[in-house]
Amino acid sequence: MSESNREDRSEDRSAARTAARTGAGAKRTNNPVTNNPVPNNPVIAFLRNTWRGLTSMGTALVLLFLLALGAVPGALLPQRSLNAGKVDDYLVEHRVYGPWLDRLQMFDVFSSFWFTAIYVLLFVSLVGCLTPRMIEHLKSLRAVPVPAPRNLSRLPKHAEGELPGEPPAVAETLAGRLRGWRTVVRPSADGGAEVSAEKGYLREFGNIVFHLSLLGLLVAVAAGKLFGYEGNVIVIADGGPGFCSASPSAFDSFRAGNTVDGTSLNPICIKVKDFDAHYLPSGQALSFASDISYQTGDDLGADHWRDYRLEVNHPLRIGGDRIYLQGHGFAPTFTVTYPNGQTRTQTVQFKPMSPQTLLSEGAMRFDPPAGMYATSPERRKHQIGIEGLFAPTAQFTEMVGKDGKKGEVLSSSFPEMRDPAVAVDIYVGDTGLDSGRPQSLFALDHKMFETGQKTRRNLRVGESVELPDRAVVTFVGAKPFVNLQVSHDPAQVWVLVFALTMMAGLLVSLVVRRRRVWARIEPDPVHPGTVRVDLGGLARTDNSGWGDEFERLTARLLGPGVASAGRFG
């Protein structure tokens, strides 16, 4: 049994005897400051034990593991903050367990209550764990190396030798040879001297830096979520209208931080001049880029445009905002010529269904020109809706329908626009433009056309179809569009800084070893003017490589010849 265990049991027996003599019915503990008995309140004890458990290193590691585990569904499942449409499609395809996942906030992982709880608990645990460690480390930096143990020969590393001189002078000489070590020389009662040396304080410093950086990383990520924002917008290239980021309404989707109200966005205007894409023969995208023009700051008043080539993973950085090129697709153009000769032209983006072929689906809605019909109900009856598919490189396959009629089914063979074509259903009726009801951008509400007329055609560029009301619909062509993301994160630089310092702290804690060396110098009674040197070494953490280092250290202190003849334990 160790001495500490004996002392603990002795104290327990003494406390039991004291309680029996006093006859105290209530359990009492001693105040560590005043040494006065204080009542053991169960509530205080529960809070104290809870705090100790929360701030332990084991709890911090468990919470860190749970945080990493909780981020897995955020990477595997679609998230509403990124793409609400994919979440809706997922719920439609998985009607059994999809709603249960939604109830568990698996589609809003990073804003869920359980992920936030893990995040906050990890933050509190790190603060409570680091505070006493920092205090202890500061005390150890100010403390002097401990005196030498009674028997140095029992240490893992040990060596003996003889040196000429007197003990005080030899001790000072050995302390001077321990360069880079914290040393202290102590005289002994028998006329000898002791040298205590310690090295490797940077190990604990690296540990503290690692955990402080992790804490700072959590704070920086939280600050980015509070004060940052992110918006996505589709911009048509080749002379498209462009967009300006002065308001959240300019974006197709916008995710704002808790402190962002949308009134302080950086105004940036962008026009997309062209889009270039390169593909492998399989249709997989090899690279794509876009030439853009932008305005910001004083350029807005001077109407000065700056050019920039926007590429994947090479964002445009303006005033704390970053503009990313995230995706692309095509926007078909249709022209409707009405019986009175007036025309209406629209270019609307279609949603890509396949990244390998960019076969896309979408819809358009046309309202007749004013004055063509006497009343509004009559005008709404003659609205035109177009819904169908767009293929950048058309491939028609002949098929026979259930009614025995032959037809051609449109598909795309390559994502590049080489032979564009559309397969569309054209409706005449009330498209719901004046209804005030929300509708999908990429699909028509078929309930609005229950009494309308439908025409189905496959059209190549320049081909037209005449509707029963003598309106002519012409497929003009298509233009590429790009999906841009405007991201603002004021804490992004700090995330990088804390990530680098965290890795540096981890590297220091792994490389540096905490070790101690003692030297006891005693006069040799047989050879006057000579002292006996007893060396002992102890690695407080990792023993790897400590043996070779101790041999080199022994050779430096006692000489190569003595070191080779020394006894190493």
N, C-alpha and C positions, 0 to 999 in steps of 0.2 A: 504494500500500500504506500502511495506517495505521501510526502509530508503535507501537501495541500489538502488531501483528503482527510488525513488525521486531524488537521486543524479545523476543518469544516465540521467534522463529527464532534470534536470537542466543544466547539461553539454551540452546536445544536443541543448537546447534553447540558451544557451550562445554562442555556436559555430555558430548557425544560425544567431544570431544578429551580430556577428563579421564579418561573410562573407557578410552580407548585407551592413554593414558600409564600408568595404573595397572595395566592388564591384568586387571582384575577380571572373573571369569567370571560371577558372579551379578549379577542386576539389583538395584540399590540405589536408594533414595530418601532424601532428607534429612528428618530430623525437624524439623517447623516450630518446635519449641521450642528444642531443643539444637543444631540444624543439623548433627547427626551422622548419618552414613549408617546406615540401618536396612534389614534384609532386606525385600524385597517378597514377603510371604507370599501365595500364591494364595488361600488360604481367607479371609484377612483382606480381601484385595482384592475377592473375590466378595461378602463380607458388606457391605463398604463401598459397593460399586456397587449392590447390591440395596437397601440402605437409602436411598441417594441417589435411585434410581429410584422407590422407594415413596413417598418424602416430597416428590416434585416436585409442582408445581401441576398439571401435565398429568395425572399419575396420579390425583390427587384428583378432577379433573373427570371422568375416565373412570370412576372408581369411583362417583361421584355419578350419572352417566348410567346405569351398570349397575344401581344401586340402584333408580332410577326405572323402568328397563326390567323389572327382576325383579318389581316390584310389579304389573305389568300382568296376568299370569295370576292373581294373587291377587284382582284386581277382576273378571276375566271368568269365572273358573271357580269353582264352589262350593267352600267350604272346610270341612273337618271340624270345626274349632273353632267354626264358626257354625251349621252344619246338616249333621250326618252323614248324615241321610236323603237329602238332595239329592245328596250325593256317591255314595251307593249307587245311586240312580236313574240318575245320569249314567253310572256304570260298567255298568249293565245295558243302557242305550240305546246305548252306544258300546263294544262289546265288542272292537273291533280296536285302537284307539289309546288307549282309556281306561286299560287296565292299564299301558301305557308311561308315560302321564302320571302315574299313581300311583307308578311306580318313580322318576320324576324329582321326586317330592314336590310336584307341581303343585297338589295339593289340601291341602297343608300348607305353603304358600309361606313364610309369615312365621316358621315354626319350622324350615324346612329347613336343611340343612347349607350349601348354596351361598348362600342369602340371608344366613345368619349370617356366613359367610366374607366376603362383600362388606361387610357391616355393620362387622365388626371391622377389616378392612383399611382402610376409609374412616376409621374412628376413628383408627387408628395413623397414617395418611397425614396427616390434619389436624393431629394433635399434632406430628408431625415437621416439617410445613410451617410451622406457626404459630410454633413456638419461635424459629427464627432471625429470622423477620420481626418478632416482638415485640422481640427484642434490638436489631435494626437500627433499629427505630422509636424505641426509648428512646434510642439513641445520637444519632439525628438530632434528637430534641427537645432534647438538651443541647448539640448542636453549634451553632456560630455560622454565619451565612451565609458562603458561600465568597467569596473575593476576586473582583473584576471581571475578565473576560477582557481580553486585551491589546487587541483591536480590537473595540469595541462596535458599530461600523458593520456588521459581518458578522452580527449577530444578526437574527432575524426581525422584531423590532420595535426601531426606533431613532428618536431625535429629538435635536435640538441646540438650544441656546438660550443666552442671556446673562442674568446677574443681577448686580446691584450687591452689593458686599461682599467680604470676604476668604474664602478657601477654607475654613478651619476653621469660621467662623461660618455660611457658606452651607450647609456639610455638616450642621451641627447643625439648621439650619432645615429642610432637606429631610427629615432623619430624623424631625423632629417632625411634618411633614405626612403622613408615611406611617403614619397611624393604623391599627392592626390588623395591621401588618406587623412581623415580627421584623427589626430593623435593627442594623447595626454600622457605625461610622465608623472609617476607617483613614486615617492620614496617608500621603502619598506622598513619594518622595525629592526631587521637584522643587519642593516647597513647596505642592503641591496636596493634595487629599483625595479619598477614595472613600467612597461609601455603598453597602452591600450590604443588600438586603432580600429576604425570602422569606415566602411565604404559602401556605396550603393544606395544613398538616399534618394537618388533620382528614380529608383524603381517605384517607390510609393508616390513620388511626385507625378510620374507618368500615369499611374493608376488614377490619381485624383484628376489630372488633366483629361483623361479619357472620359471619366464619369461627368465631369463638369461640361465637357464638350457635348456629351450625349444630352445633358440637361439643356444646354443652350440650343441644341438642334431641335429639341421638342418645343422650346419657346419660339424659335424662329419659324418652324412650321405652323405653329398656332397663330403667330402674328401674320404670316402670309395668308392664312385662311380668314382672318379678321379684316385685314386692310387691303386685300387683293381682290381682283376680279378677273373674269375670263369670259370672252365672247367669241362666238363663231358666226361667220357670215359667208355666203356664197356670192362671188363677184364674177360676172360674165366678162370674158376676155374679148379681144378684137373689137375695141370700140364700145364696150359696155358702159353703163352709167357710173360704175364705181360706187364708193360709199365713204361716209365720214363717221368717225367713232365718237361723236360728241354726246350721244345719248344712247341708253340701252335699247331704245326702239329701233336703232339702226342695225342691230344684230338679229340674226335669225334665232339664236339662243344666247342667253346671257346668264352667267352665274356670278353673283356679287357676294362679297364678304359681308359679315354681320354689321360692319360699320360703314359700308358703302351704300349710299342712297342714289347713285347714278348722276349726281349733279356736278361732280368734280372729275369727270373723265378727261383724259388728255385728248384734245381734238386732233385727229389724224385723218386726212383724206387720201384715198388710194384709188388709182386707176390701173387696171391690168391691161397691158398692151398686147401680150401674146403668151402662149403657153407651149413649151416643148417637152415632149415625152419620148423616151426610148424604151423599147420592149425587147425581150427575148423572143425567139420563135415560138415558144410555148404561150406567149401572151403575158408573162409575168413582167411587171414593171422593173426596169433596170435603173432608171433615173428620170426625174422630171424637175423642171424649173420654170420660172415665169419672170418675164421682164415687167416691172411695175414702175409707176411714177407716184410720188407721194408728196404731200405738203404737211407741214407742222410748224408751230410757233409763228415766227414772223413771216414765213413763206405764205401763210394763209392770207395775210393782208396784201402782200406784194404779188400774189398769184404766180408764185415761182414754184415750178415742179422739179423735183430731184429724181434721178433715175437710180434703180437698184435691181439687181438680179437676185430674185428670191429663190432659194434652193432648200431642199429638205435638210433639216438639221443645221441650217445656216440662217437663222432668223434675222429680221431687221430690227435693230434696237434703237428706239427713239424715246428719249425722256423717261426712262424707267419702264416703258412698254416694250414688249417683244411680239413681233408679228411672224407667225409660223405658216408655212405652206403645208397643209395637212392632207389634202386630197384634190381630186379633180373629177370631171365628168363632162357631159355635153348638154347643151340647151338648144333644142330644136326651135326653128322659126317657122311660124305659119302666118299666112295672110288670108284674110277673109274679104272677098269683094262682094258687096251687096248689090241688089238689083238697081239701085239708083246710081251706081258707079263709085260710091264711097268705099274706102278700104280701112281695115283695121289689121295691124301687124303686131304680133307678140313673140318674144323670145323668152322662154321659161325653162329653167333647169329641170331635167328629169333625174330621178333617183337611180343610180347604178344598182343593178341586181346581181351582177357577177363582176368581180375585179379582174378576172381573166379575159373577159370579152367586152366588158362595159355595156352589155345589153341593159337598157334603162327603161323605166316606166315613169309616166307622169300624166299630167292633165293640164288643160287650158280652158278658159272661159271668156267668151266674147259677148259684149253687150252691143246691140244695134246702135247706129248713130242716132242722135237726137233728131226728132222731126219725121222719122220714117213711119211711125205709128201714132195714132191719135191719142191713145190712152196708155197708161203705165201697164195695166194688166195685159193689153195686147202686145206691148213691147216685150214684156217678160216671157210671153209665149214663144217669141222668136229669138231668144238668146241661143247661142251655140256653145256647146261643150265638146271638147276633144279629149279623148282618153285612149292611151295605147302604149306601144313599145317603140323604142328607137334603137337602131343597130348602126354603129359606126362603120362596120364592114358587113354588109347585108349577106345573109345566106338563107335562101328560100328552100323549103322542103315541101314537096307535094304530098298531101294527105287527103284521105277520103273521110268525110264526116258521117255522122249517124244517119243523116238523111240521104246518103249516097252521093252527095255532091262533092266534087273535087275542089280543093283549095290549097293555098300555099301558106305555110307557117313560117313566120319570120324569126330568125335567130342571128346571132353575131358570131363571126369566126375569128375576129381579131379586135383588140381594143383601140387600134388606130383608125382615124376617120379616112378610109380609103373609098368606100362605096356606101354612103349613108342611105338609109331607108327607114320608113316608119310603117307600122301596122296599127291603124287607129279605128276607133269607134267614134263617129260623129253624131251627136245628139242635138236636136232642135227642141227647145222647150225652156222651162224655167230652171236655170242653173243654180239658183239660190244666192245670186250676187246681192240682191236687195233684202234678203230674209233676215240678216243679222245673225244667222246661225254659224258657228265655227265649222269650217270644213278643212279637210286635208288638202295640202298643196299638191299632192301627187295622185289624188283620186277624186272622182266625182261622186256626189251623193245620188245614187241611182233612184232613190225614192222620189226625187224631184222630176224625173222623166217618165213617170208611169204613163202619162198620156202623150208623151212626145214621140218623135220620130228618130230612128236610128239608121245610120249608114256605115257599113264596114268596108274599108279599103286598105290595100297595101300601096304605098306611094314612094317613089324615088324623088330625088331632087328635081324640082320643076314641074312635077305632075300635079294635076288638080282633080277635084271631084265636085260635081254640081249637085246641090241639095234640092229637095222638092220645092223649097220656097225660092228657087233660082239664085241663091247665094252660092258663091264658088269658094272652096277652100283649097289653098295651094300650099304645098310643102316647099318652102324656100331653101332650106338647108339647116345647118346647125353651127353653133359656135361653142368652143370649149369654155368651161368655167372652172374656177379654183375655189377651194374651201380654205379660207383664211381664219386663223385664230389669233386674237389679240389678247395677250396675257400681261397682267400687271401684278407683280409680287415684290413689294418693297423689302422683304426679308430674304430674297434669293441669294444675295451676296453673303449674308450671314450664314445661311445654310451651307454654302460652300466652305466658308471659313471654319465653322464648327466641325464639318465633316473631315477637313484636312487636319485640324488639331486633334480630333478624336483618333485618327489613324496614327498621328505622330505619338500621342500619348500611349496608345496600345503598343507601338513599336518599342518605345523606351521601356515600358514595363516588362516586355518580353526579353529584351536584350540585356538590360542591367540586372546584376545580381547583388543582393545584400549579403555582405560578409564581414567577419570580424577577425582580428589577429591580435594576439597578446604575446608579449616577450617579458619573461622574468629573468632579471640579471642578478646573480649572486656571486660574491667573491669566492675564488677557489682557494680553500685552505692549504692545499698541497703546493700550488704554484702561486706565490705572491705576485701581484701585478697582473694577474689573469682572472677573468670572470667567466662563469658558466652561464650560457644563454639557453633558456628553455623557451621554444616557440610553440604556439598552438594556434590553430585556425579553425573557424567554424563558418559554414555557409548557412545563413538564416532562411534562405529560400531554395533555390535550385542548386544542386550539387554538380551539375554537368560542367565539366571544364575546370572545376575548382582545384582538382588535384594538380594539374599542370601549372595553374597560376600560383599555387602555394609553393611548388618546387622552384619556380622562377623567383618568387618573393624570398624564399629561403636563401637562394644563391645570391640575391642582392644584399641581404642583411648579414649573412654569415660567411659569404665567400663561396666560390664554386667547389673548392675542395671539401670544405666542411659540409656543404649541402649534399654532395654525393655520398658522404660518409654518414650523413644524418639518418635517423630512423623515422620513417613516415608511417603513420598509423592509418 
